[in-house]
Amino acid sequence: MTVLDLHIHTTRGSSDSSLTPEDLVRQALDLGLDGVCLTEHSGGWEQDEIQRTFGCSGLVVVNGLEVETDMGHILVFGLHSYLNGTHRVEELRKVVDEAGGVMVSAHPFRNLFNQRPFNYNLLFTDPDEHPRSAQQAASHPLFEIVDAIEVANGSNTDYENRFAREVTQWLGLPGTGGSDAHSLQGIGSCVTVFDGDVKSESDLIEAIKAKSHAPGQGLQQGQRIPFAG
């Protein structure tokens, strides 16, 4: 079993983060995480930079991106820099396929259930057309494009996460978990539990494609609490 936090932002590549790489390493090791994915807003890390920063930590560190698209935020693994046109999710899909990577819809239902005027959602931008059920939400075209859906996000409400899990059940898509941490607080609060060893980016991509993982939550210091989505 391998436990990874698939959604982390640091000061290196996300201007809204206060989490330094050094603090990330200390906290991840204290929690007993096997590794983390760096899903920066402003672009991925250079591989030699990851090796210099994390190589002696004992953690598996995967270089990813969080891409803002016309269908919400997408976690991308296998692509390390932004390319022209990838703000359109269909173009992003083409580029990721060419790179042999995978795409995960990030926190797709954030704010969906808030009271007006705080209910703006990136997928369903018209509050009058917000889905009333998981079955309705599952019909969004995004879910025919991505490889997985983030169903355990540490910055979401419990209801938003539960709704995302219901949508994956309708679709038969796998779910992932990640803290979406931008500071020390919350690292490991939501994780992805892999059935087997994940020691590299290629291992991660292969495991997501094989659906050999499940979301997990409630990681405490030295303790793992996996659950099936």
N, C-alpha and C positions, 0 to 999 in steps of 0.2 A: 504494500500500500504506500502511496506517495500523497502527501498533503501539501497543496500549493495555494497560496493566495493569488488569484489570477488577475487582480485589479488593484494596482498600487501606483501612486504618483509621488515623485520626489522633486526636490528643488532643482535637480539637474535638468528636467525637461517639462515641468509644469509650474507656471508662474503663480498659480493659486495654492501651491503646496508649501508647507513649512517643514516637511520631512526630509532630513538629510540622509544620504546613503549610509552614513556611519550609524545613525540612530536606527535606521531600518534594519541593518544587520544585527545590531544588539537585541532589538525587540523580537525579531523573527527567531533568533536562536533561543531567547528566553522562553518563547512560546512553544518551541519544539517544531516549528514549521520546517518542512523539507526544502521549501523554496518559495520564490515570489516571481511574479511577472510585472515588469516595468511597463505600464501602459501610459506613457507620457502624452500630454496634450500637444506639445510643441515639436515632436519628432523623437525618433528612437535614439538609443545610444550606439556609439561605435563599439564593435565587438571587442577590440583591444582595450577600450575604456572599461567595459564590463569586467574583463579579465583583471585589469589593474585594481579595480575597486572592490570586486567581490571574490576574486579567484582564491583567496586564502580563507574565506569565510566558512566553507563547507556547505553553503547553500546552493541550490539550483537556482540560477537567475536567468530568466528568459526575457529577451528584448521584444517588446510589442509596441502597439500604438493604440490610442483611442481617437478614432476619426469621427469628426462631426459631419454628418451627411444630411441629405434631404429626407432621410427616414430615421433620424435620431442618431445616437452615438453608437459606434461599432468598435468593439475590441478586435484588433487584427493581430494575428500571429503568423509570421512568415514574411512580413513586409516591414522594413525598418525606416522608411522615410515616406513623406507625403509626395504624391505625384499629381500633376495637373489633371483635373477632372474627377478626382476620387471623392469629392464632396457629393457626387451623385452615386448613390449606392449601387446601381447597376454597373457603372464604370469601375467602381471599387471591386466588385465581384470579379470582373474580368481580370483586373490587375492581380488580385489575390490568387486567382486560379493559375495565372501564369507563373506566379512565384511558388505555387504548391502549398499555399497557406490556408488558414481558416478564418471565419468571421463569426463573432458572437455579438448578438444584440445586447447592448448594455442598458441596464435599468429602464426597460422600455415603457413601464407604466408609472414612472415617477410623476407625482403631482396629479395623476389622473382623477383621484377621488377627493381632492381638496375642495373646499368651498370657494366659490368665486370671490375675488379675481385671482386666486392663487392656484387655479387648476389648469394652468397651461401645460400641455403635454406635447412632446416633440413628434409623436406619431399621429396623434389625433388632435390637431391644432384647433379645431372648432369644438368648443365645449358642448354645443348642442348636438354633436354627433359622436360623443363619447360612447364607447360600447357599454352595454348594460350587462353583458355576460362574457365569460371566457370564450365561449363559442363564437360570439360576435367579434371579439378582439382577435381571435385566431385567423380571421379572414383577411387581416391586413397583408398586403403583398410583400412586406418586408420578410415575413416568416417563410416565404418560399425561396428566399435568397440566402439567408444566413444558415450557418451550420449548427448553431446552438443558441440558447437564450439564457441570459444571466437571470437566475431565479432567486438567488440569495445575494443581495447587495447590502453591505453594511451601512449605507447611507439612506436606504429606502425604509419605508414603514413596513411592519410585519404584514399588513394587508396587501401592500403593493407586491411584496415578494410572494405571498400566497397566491395572488391572482396570476402572477407570472408562471408559477408552477402549474396552475390549472390550465393555462394556455398551452404549455408544453405537453400536458397530458392529452389535450385535444389533438395536437399536431403530431405527436410521436417524436418530437425533437428532444434532444438531451438538454439538461440544465447544467449551468455552472454556478460557482460561487466565488465572490471576491469582496474584499472589504471596501474598496473604493477609497482607501485611506489617503488623506492628504496631510496627515500629521501622525504622531505616535499613537494617538487615540484610535482605537478600532482595528489596528492591524490584526489579522487573523480572526476577526469577528465572523466573517463568512469566508469559506474556503471551498476548494474543489478536491475531492478525494478520488484518486486514480487507483484502479485495480491493477497494480503492477508498478514497475520502476519507471519514473519519468526523470531523466537526467539531462535532457537537452531540449532545445527548441524543436528538433525533429521528432523526438519522443512525444512531446506535448501535442504537436499537430497530429501525429498518427493516432494518439489516444483519443483526441476529440473526434476525429473522423470515425474511429471505431466505436464511439459512444461508450467507452470503457471507463466511465467516471460518474460521479454523483455529487450534487452540492452538499456542503456541510456547514454547520454553524456552531457557535458556542465554544470556539477554541479558547481554552484557558491555559495558563502557564503549565507546560509539560503534560497537557491532557488533550486528547483528540476525541471529538464527539461527532462522528459522521452520521449522516442520515440520508435516506433515499428521497429524491425529489418527487 
